[in-house]
Amino acid sequence: MSIHLTGEEYRELCNNYAGYCKHCDDITTEDGVEPDVEDYECPVCNNYSLMGIEEAFLQGFIFINSMK
C-alpha cells in the first residue's frame, strides 16, 4: 500500500523525524526516526519494518499530491 500526503504534511513529518512502517502502514513520530533508517522496530506492530519518512518517499511508499 502507499500513503498520499500533501507537500505540507510531508514537510511537517520530515521536521518531526517521522517514521513509516511498510508492514502496518503506520506513520509515527513517537521516537524520532532518522531520515535514512530502514528495518527498525515499529512501535505499533513490533515488526522490523520501520523506515525514515524520507527513505519511505525515496522507495515509493509515500507519494506527494501535487496541486494543479
N, C-alpha and C positions, 0 to 999 in steps of 0.2 A: 504494500500500500504506500501511498505518498501523501505528504502533507502540503497543502497550498496555503501560503501566507502572503500578506501584503508586504511591501518593502519596509514599511514602518514596523510591522510586527517582527519581521526578520531582524532588523537593526536592534530592536529592543531585546530580543532573545540573545543576540550576539553580545550586547553590552552587559547582559546579566549572566554570561557564561552558561547558557542553557545546554542541555544535552538532549539527544533524540535516541530512543530505543527502537531499533529496527525489528525487534521481536513483538513488542506490545504497542508500538506507535505512540508511546508517551513522550511528551516534551516536559523536561524537568529543569528547574533552576535550583533544586534543593542543595546540592553540594558544590556548585560552581565547577562546571566541567570545562576543561581546557579545550580550545577550538579544534585541535587536531587529534584528539584521543580516539581510540577505537577499542571496542570489546571490553569496556569497563562494566561492572555490575550495575544493573538497573535497580533503583530503589523501589520500583513498583512490582516488577515481575521476577526479580532476582536472577535473571539470565545475564550472561556476559555479552551483551549486545548493545550497550550504550556507547554513543559516539558524540563528539562535539558537534554543535549545531552547524558550524561551518563545514566540517567534514561530511555531515549528512547532506548538505547542499551540494558539495562537490561530487558526491557519489550518486546524486539523483534521487534521494529520498525526500527532499524538500524542493518545492517549486515556488517561485516568486510570481504572484499575479501582477501583470502589468495593467496599468490603467490607460485606456486609449481615449 
